[in-house]
Amino acid sequence: MSLILTRNAPAADDIYEAIIRMHDGLSDEESARANARLILILANHIGDASTIKEATTLARSAGAR
């Protein structure tokens, strides 16, 4: 499985809003933990190690810019 890097979610704005709302009322530490849980839940859903590794590489390199 390869990462889809073009827009693939018809309700992308709704997804973004749900992720942002997930942090409402949380401390920085609670937000970081919620992010970690979300990442692990989605990684489990994806289930393909090579796809997840590709995503981690892409995310890390994007943060270095």
N, CA, C and O atoms as a Tinker XYZ file with bonds, in Angstrom:
   260  protein
     1  N      0.844000   -1.174000    0.000000    73     2
     2  CA     0.000000    0.000000    0.000000    64     1     3
     3  C      0.892000    1.240000    0.000000    63     2     4     5
     4  O      1.835000    1.330000    0.786000    81     3
     5  N      0.596000    2.188000   -0.874000    73     3     6
     6  CA     1.331000    3.443000   -0.926000    64     5     7
     7  C      0.465000    4.559000   -0.368000    63     6     8     9
     8  O     -0.764000    4.502000   -0.417000    81     7
     9  N      1.130000    5.568000    0.160000    73     7    10
    10  CA     0.397000    6.717000    0.678000    64     9    11
    11  C     -0.282000    7.463000   -0.460000    63    10    12    13
    12  O      0.286000    7.630000   -1.539000    81    11
    13  N     -1.489000    7.901000   -0.207000    73    11    14
    14  CA    -2.202000    8.772000   -1.136000    64    13    15
    15  C     -1.881000   10.193000   -0.697000    63    14    16    17
    16  O     -2.250000   10.596000    0.406000    81    15
    17  N     -1.205000   10.952000   -1.538000    73    15    18
    18  CA    -0.765000   12.288000   -1.164000    64    17    19
    19  C     -1.608000   13.394000   -1.789000    63    18    20    21
    20  O     -1.370000   14.576000   -1.540000    81    19
    21  N     -2.592000   13.013000   -2.598000    73    19    22
    22  CA    -3.533000   13.994000   -3.127000    64    21    23
    23  C     -4.781000   13.969000   -2.256000    63    22    24    25
    24  O     -5.029000   13.000000   -1.538000    81    23
    25  N     -5.557000   15.035000   -2.324000    73    23    26
    26  CA    -6.767000   15.120000   -1.495000    64    25    27
    27  C     -7.644000   13.894000   -1.745000    63    26    28    29
    28  O     -8.004000   13.592000   -2.882000    81    27
    29  N     -7.979000   13.196000   -0.657000    73    27    30
    30  CA    -8.693000   11.931000   -0.773000    64    29    31
    31  C     -9.918000   11.874000    0.133000    63    30    32    33
    32  O    -10.676000   10.905000    0.092000    81    31
    33  N    -10.113000   12.890000    0.939000    73    31    34
    34  CA   -11.231000   12.900000    1.883000    64    33    35
    35  C    -12.231000   13.966000    1.449000    63    34    36    37
    36  O    -11.923000   15.157000    1.499000    81    35
    37  N    -13.425000   13.553000    1.022000    73    35    38
    38  CA   -14.405000   14.535000    0.561000    64    37    39
    39  C    -14.804000   15.534000    1.652000    63    38    40    41
    40  O    -15.197000   16.659000    1.344000    81    39
    41  N    -14.708000   15.139000    2.898000    73    39    42
    42  CA   -15.084000   16.018000    4.013000    64    41    43
    43  C    -13.842000   16.427000    4.801000    63    42    44    45
    44  O    -13.842000   16.390000    6.031000    81    43
    45  N    -12.789000   16.814000    4.093000    73    43    46
    46  CA   -11.515000   17.135000    4.751000    64    45    47
    47  C    -11.663000   18.222000    5.809000    63    46    48    49
    48  O    -11.048000   18.135000    6.872000    81    47
    49  N    -12.467000   19.240000    5.532000    73    47    50
    50  CA   -12.657000   20.315000    6.511000    64    49    51
    51  C    -13.329000   19.797000    7.778000    63    50    52    53
    52  O    -12.972000   20.210000    8.882000    81    51
    53  N    -14.289000   18.906000    7.630000    73    51    54
    54  CA   -14.963000   18.315000    8.790000    64    53    55
    55  C    -13.998000   17.463000    9.604000    63    54    56    57
    56  O    -14.036000   17.475000   10.834000    81    55
    57  N    -13.142000   16.734000    8.924000    73    55    58
    58  CA   -12.143000   15.910000    9.609000    64    57    59
    59  C    -11.179000   16.797000   10.380000    63    58    60    61
    60  O    -10.876000   16.529000   11.542000    81    59
    61  N    -10.698000   17.854000    9.733000    73    59    62
    62  CA    -9.780000   18.793000   10.389000    64    61    63
    63  C    -10.444000   19.398000   11.626000    63    62    64    65
    64  O     -9.831000   19.471000   12.691000    81    63
    65  N    -11.686000   19.827000   11.482000    73    63    66
    66  CA   -12.404000   20.427000   12.611000    64    65    67
    67  C    -12.563000   19.434000   13.761000    63    66    68    69
    68  O    -12.410000   19.813000   14.922000    81    67
    69  N    -12.864000   18.185000   13.464000    73    67    70
    70  CA   -13.006000   17.166000   14.510000    64    69    71
    71  C    -11.691000   16.956000   15.252000    63    70    72    73
    72  O    -11.681000   16.785000   16.471000    81    71
    73  N    -10.586000   16.970000   14.517000    73    71    74
    74  CA    -9.273000   16.802000   15.158000    64    73    75
    75  C     -8.961000   18.000000   16.038000    63    74    76    77
    76  O     -8.456000   17.836000   17.149000    81    75
    77  N     -9.254000   19.201000   15.558000    73    75    78
    78  CA    -9.023000   20.407000   16.361000    64    77    79
    79  C     -9.914000   20.395000   17.602000    63    78    80    81
    80  O     -9.447000   20.689000   18.702000    81    79
    81  N    -11.192000   20.057000   17.433000    73    79    82
    82  CA   -12.122000   20.018000   18.576000    64    81    83
    83  C    -11.727000   18.975000   19.612000    63    82    84    85
    84  O    -12.049000   19.121000   20.791000    81    83
    85  N    -11.035000   17.930000   19.186000    73    83    86
    86  CA   -10.583000   16.897000   20.113000    64    85    87
    87  C     -9.729000   17.508000   21.221000    63    86    88    89
    88  O     -9.663000   16.964000   22.324000    81    87
    89  N     -9.082000   18.626000   20.938000    73    87    90
    90  CA    -8.166000   19.260000   21.886000    64    89    91
    91  C     -8.838000   20.275000   22.808000    63    90    92    93
    92  O     -8.207000   20.772000   23.740000    81    91
    93  N    -10.102000   20.588000   22.561000    73    91    94
    94  CA   -10.800000   21.581000   23.384000    64    93    95
    95  C    -10.759000   21.204000   24.856000    63    94    96    97
    96  O    -11.135000   20.095000   25.236000    81    95
    97  N    -10.300000   22.134000   25.675000    73    95    98
    98  CA   -10.285000   21.941000   27.115000    64    97    99
    99  C     -9.159000   21.070000   27.638000    63    98   100   101
   100  O     -9.094000   20.804000   28.838000    81    99
   101  N     -8.267000   20.620000   26.759000    73    99   102
   102  CA    -7.166000   19.758000   27.192000    64   101   103
   103  C     -5.918000   20.593000   27.463000    63   102   104   105
   104  O     -5.684000   21.613000   26.815000    81   103
   105  N     -5.138000   20.150000   28.414000    73   103   106
   106  CA    -3.829000   20.770000   28.646000    64   105   107
   107  C     -2.898000   20.352000   27.504000    63   106   108   109
   108  O     -3.245000   19.487000   26.700000    81   107
   109  N     -1.718000   20.969000   27.439000    73   107   110
   110  CA    -0.747000   20.581000   26.407000    64   109   111
   111  C     -0.393000   19.100000   26.520000    63   110   112   113
   112  O     -0.294000   18.401000   25.511000    81   111
   113  N     -0.206000   18.629000   27.744000    73   111   114
   114  CA     0.134000   17.216000   27.955000    64   113   115
   115  C     -1.021000   16.309000   27.532000    63   114   116   117
   116  O     -0.800000   15.286000   26.884000    81   115
   117  N     -2.246000   16.677000   27.894000    73   115   118
   118  CA    -3.410000   15.877000   27.501000    64   117   119
   119  C     -3.578000   15.874000   25.979000    63   118   120   121
   120  O     -3.939000   14.852000   25.397000    81   119
   121  N     -3.317000   17.015000   25.337000    73   119   122
   122  CA    -3.397000   17.093000   23.874000    64   121   123
   123  C     -2.370000   16.181000   23.219000    63   122   124   125
   124  O     -2.675000   15.486000   22.250000    81   123
   125  N     -1.157000   16.185000   23.749000    73   123   126
   126  CA    -0.113000   15.313000   23.204000    64   125   127
   127  C     -0.506000   13.848000   23.355000    63   126   128   129
   128  O     -0.283000   13.044000   22.450000    81   127
   129  N     -1.083000   13.509000   24.485000    73   127   130
   130  CA    -1.520000   12.115000   24.695000    64   129   131
   131  C     -2.676000   11.754000   23.768000    63   130   132   133
   132  O     -2.725000   10.647000   23.233000    81   131
   133  N     -3.609000   12.692000   23.579000    73   131   134
   134  CA    -4.726000   12.444000   22.665000    64   133   135
   135  C     -4.205000   12.249000   21.242000    63   134   136   137
   136  O     -4.674000   11.366000   20.524000    81   135
   137  N     -3.231000   13.077000   20.830000    73   135   138
   138  CA    -2.619000   12.906000   19.504000    64   137   139
   139  C     -1.982000   11.533000   19.374000    63   138   140   141
   140  O     -2.154000   10.858000   18.360000    81   139
   141  N     -1.249000   11.121000   20.394000    73   139   142
   142  CA    -0.596000    9.807000   20.362000    64   141   143
   143  C     -1.628000    8.689000   20.251000    63   142   144   145
   144  O     -1.445000    7.744000   19.483000    81   143
   145  N     -2.710000    8.797000   21.016000    73   143   146
   146  CA    -3.758000    7.764000   20.939000    64   145   147
   147  C     -4.386000    7.729000   19.550000    63   146   148   149
   148  O     -4.612000    6.657000   18.988000    81   147
   149  N     -4.668000    8.918000   18.998000    73   147   150
   150  CA    -5.261000    8.982000   17.663000    64   149   151
   151  C     -4.332000    8.356000   16.624000    63   150   152   153
   152  O     -4.779000    7.599000   15.762000    81   151
   153  N     -3.052000    8.670000   16.707000    73   151   154
   154  CA    -2.075000    8.097000   15.773000    64   153   155
   155  C     -2.058000    6.575000   15.880000    63   154   156   157
   156  O     -2.053000    5.881000   14.864000    81   155
   157  N     -2.050000    6.059000   17.095000    73   155   158
   158  CA    -2.020000    4.598000   17.277000    64   157   159
   159  C     -3.308000    3.941000   16.792000    63   158   160   161
   160  O     -3.271000    2.854000   16.215000    81   159
   161  N     -4.442000    4.589000   17.022000    73   159   162
   162  CA    -5.726000    4.058000   16.544000    64   161   163
   163  C     -5.733000    4.002000   15.018000    63   162   164   165
   164  O     -6.128000    2.995000   14.430000    81   163
   165  N     -5.290000    5.094000   14.380000    73   163   166
   166  CA    -5.265000    5.126000   12.914000    64   165   167
   167  C     -4.223000    4.168000   12.344000    63   166   168   169
   168  O     -4.463000    3.538000   11.313000    81   167
   169  N     -3.070000    4.051000   13.000000    73   167   170
   170  CA    -2.050000    3.095000   12.549000    64   169   171
   171  C     -2.591000    1.673000   12.614000    63   170   172   173
   172  O     -2.351000    0.870000   11.712000    81   171
   173  N     -3.315000    1.367000   13.673000    73   171   174
   174  CA    -3.921000    0.044000   13.792000    64   173   175
   175  C     -4.944000   -0.175000   12.680000    63   174   176   177
   176  O     -5.024000   -1.265000   12.113000    81   175
   177  N     -5.718000    0.847000   12.373000    73   175   178
   178  CA    -6.723000    0.743000   11.313000    64   177   179
   179  C     -6.054000    0.513000    9.952000    63   178   180   181
   180  O     -6.520000   -0.302000    9.156000    81   179
   181  N     -4.958000    1.236000    9.692000    73   179   182
   182  CA    -4.228000    1.071000    8.430000    64   181   183
   183  C     -3.626000   -0.330000    8.362000    63   182   184   185
   184  O     -3.801000   -1.048000    7.378000    81   183
   185  N     -2.922000   -0.700000    9.414000    73   183   186
   186  CA    -2.424000   -2.058000    9.547000    64   185   187
   187  C     -1.267000   -2.467000    8.648000    63   186   188   189
   188  O     -0.810000   -3.608000    8.727000    81   187
   189  N     -0.789000   -1.588000    7.813000    73   187   190
   190  CA     0.296000   -1.930000    6.894000    64   189   191
   191  C      1.556000   -1.197000    7.329000    63   190   192   193
   192  O      1.628000    0.029000    7.246000    81   191
   193  N      2.551000   -1.954000    7.794000    73   191   194
   194  CA     3.761000   -1.357000    8.369000    64   193   195
   195  C      4.504000   -0.476000    7.375000    63   194   196   197
   196  O      5.001000    0.584000    7.755000    81   195
   197  N      4.593000   -0.882000    6.128000    73   195   198
   198  CA     5.348000   -0.073000    5.162000    64   197   199
   199  C      4.667000    1.264000    4.902000    63   198   200   201
   200  O      5.346000    2.277000    4.731000    81   199
   201  N      3.357000    1.284000    4.871000    73   199   202
   202  CA     2.626000    2.539000    4.690000    64   201   203
   203  C      2.830000    3.455000    5.882000    63   202   204   205
   204  O      3.032000    4.659000    5.720000    81   203
   205  N      2.777000    2.895000    7.069000    73   203   206
   206  CA     2.963000    3.684000    8.287000    64   205   207
   207  C      4.390000    4.228000    8.351000    63   206   208   209
   208  O      4.594000    5.382000    8.727000    81   207
   209  N      5.376000    3.407000    7.988000    73   207   210
   210  CA     6.769000    3.877000    7.975000    64   209   211
   211  C      6.958000    4.988000    6.952000    63   210   212   213
   212  O      7.666000    5.960000    7.215000    81   211
   213  N      6.339000    4.853000    5.802000    73   211   214
   214  CA     6.415000    5.902000    4.780000    64   213   215
   215  C      5.815000    7.207000    5.315000    63   214   216   217
   216  O      6.366000    8.285000    5.094000    81   215
   217  N      4.694000    7.101000    6.012000    73   215   218
   218  CA     4.045000    8.287000    6.579000    64   217   219
   219  C      4.907000    8.937000    7.653000    63   218   220   221
   220  O      4.978000   10.164000    7.726000    81   219
   221  N      5.563000    8.132000    8.490000    73   219   222
   222  CA     6.410000    8.712000    9.537000    64   221   223
   223  C      7.601000    9.437000    8.927000    63   222   224   225
   224  O      7.999000   10.497000    9.409000    81   223
   225  N      8.167000    8.874000    7.878000    73   223   226
   226  CA     9.286000    9.527000    7.196000    64   225   227
   227  C      8.841000   10.851000    6.580000    63   226   228   229
   228  O      9.527000   11.865000    6.706000    81   227
   229  N      7.700000   10.833000    5.922000    73   227   230
   230  CA     7.175000   12.043000    5.300000    64   229   231
   231  C      6.850000   13.106000    6.348000    63   230   232   233
   232  O      7.176000   14.279000    6.166000    81   231
   233  N      6.214000   12.702000    7.439000    73   231   234
   234  CA     5.852000   13.653000    8.496000    64   233   235
   235  C      7.089000   14.265000    9.135000    63   234   236   237
   236  O      7.118000   15.462000    9.420000    81   235
   237  N      8.091000   13.461000    9.356000    73   235   238
   238  CA     9.320000   13.977000    9.977000    64   237   239
   239  C     10.038000   14.947000    9.049000    63   238   240   241
   240  O     10.505000   15.996000    9.492000    81   239
   241  N     10.130000   14.611000    7.778000    73   239   242
   242  CA    10.823000   15.503000    6.841000    64   241   243
   243  C     10.036000   16.788000    6.614000    63   242   244   245
   244  O     10.634000   17.841000    6.397000    81   243
   245  N      8.722000   16.723000    6.660000    73   243   246
   246  CA     7.901000   17.928000    6.501000    64   245   247
   247  C      8.096000   18.869000    7.678000    63   246   248   249
   248  O      8.037000   20.086000    7.509000    81   247
   249  N      8.326000   18.327000    8.863000    73   247   250
   250  CA     8.536000   19.146000   10.050000    64   249   251
   251  C      9.891000   19.814000   10.082000    63   250   252   253
   252  O     10.097000   20.765000   10.836000    81   251
   253  N     10.818000   19.330000    9.275000    73   251   254
   254  CA    12.178000   19.874000    9.266000    64   253   255
   255  C     12.302000   21.092000    8.358000    63   254   256   257
   256  O     13.335000   21.761000    8.347000    81   255
   257  N     11.270000   21.370000    7.614000    73   255   258
   258  CA    11.319000   22.497000    6.665000    64   257   259
   259  C     11.167000   23.814000    7.361000    63   258   260
   260  O     11.186000   24.860000    6.714000    81   259
